[in-house]
Amino acid sequence: MNFECAAIVLSARRYGEGGAVVHLFTEEHGRIAGLVRGGSSRRQAALWQPGNLILARYASRLSDQLGHLSGEMVQETAVRLLDRPLQLALVQAAAELTDAALPDREPHPDFFLRTIRDLTAFCVLADPAPVVDYVRWEIALLTTLGYGLTLNSCAVTGEIENLAYVSPKTGRAVSENAAGKWADRLLHLPVYLRPDGDDEGVGDPVLWSQGLTLTGVFLSRHLFGSRHRPVPASRERLEARIRAMVEAMSDTDEGDRLP
């Protein structure tokens, strides 16, 4: 089995004397793993950073055998974000989630192209940080793996306006009027995920946190909980970082109100 294709680096771990086992996400072959000779050396380490887009060359004698990998850089990601820690956290979470969630060698071409587009956005968009793009990417991941959310109409009334919540059981939107006394048991639906929301609130950490809480419930319960595995640590750190931003904003507002 031999091929050459564009690939996103998902992870790399040291193997043996200077080698590395690298996981890639490709358009035609899905998530694949390969052995890179010298992959953990100083000369090659930068190439195999999670989030990088590379031209990968893969060779193996048998289709179910761990093949050998080599590659050339197409687009650096991690190095470009060393001075932007929030964007770097988005890249790390996206790479680790993809690595942990996707089954081996199952192609998802549309999601592959979506991931390349969003990784590029994480690199080039600085203010506000593209956290909303990341939340939408997580929803696309859930949809790709069969856990899609229905956010375009109310599950109770069918209306498409005044959507404010999501049922944690069904993943369906609920309007503010239909929520009634159950509102405190529902998840908040941030405005940028509503059909008529467009890009409202894209720079608001409070709404970022609501979006991550929403997707986090379904990642934890359906995607990883069903396999008795935790949500990847980088994703947990990202959500904690956003929560800390919200708390800092709250402390500042409270301080401004003090006499």
Secondary structure by P-SEA (a helix, b strand, c coil): ccbbbbbbbcccccccccccbbbbbbccccbbbbbbcccccccccccccccbbbbbbbbbcccccbbbbbbcccccccccccccaaaaaaaaaaaaaaaaccccccccaaaaaaaaaaaaaaaccccccaaaaaaaaaaaaaaaaccccccccccccccccccccccccccbbbcccccccccccbbbbcccccccccccccccaaaaaaaaaaaaaaaaccccccccccccaaaaaaaaaaaaaaaaaaaaaaaaacc
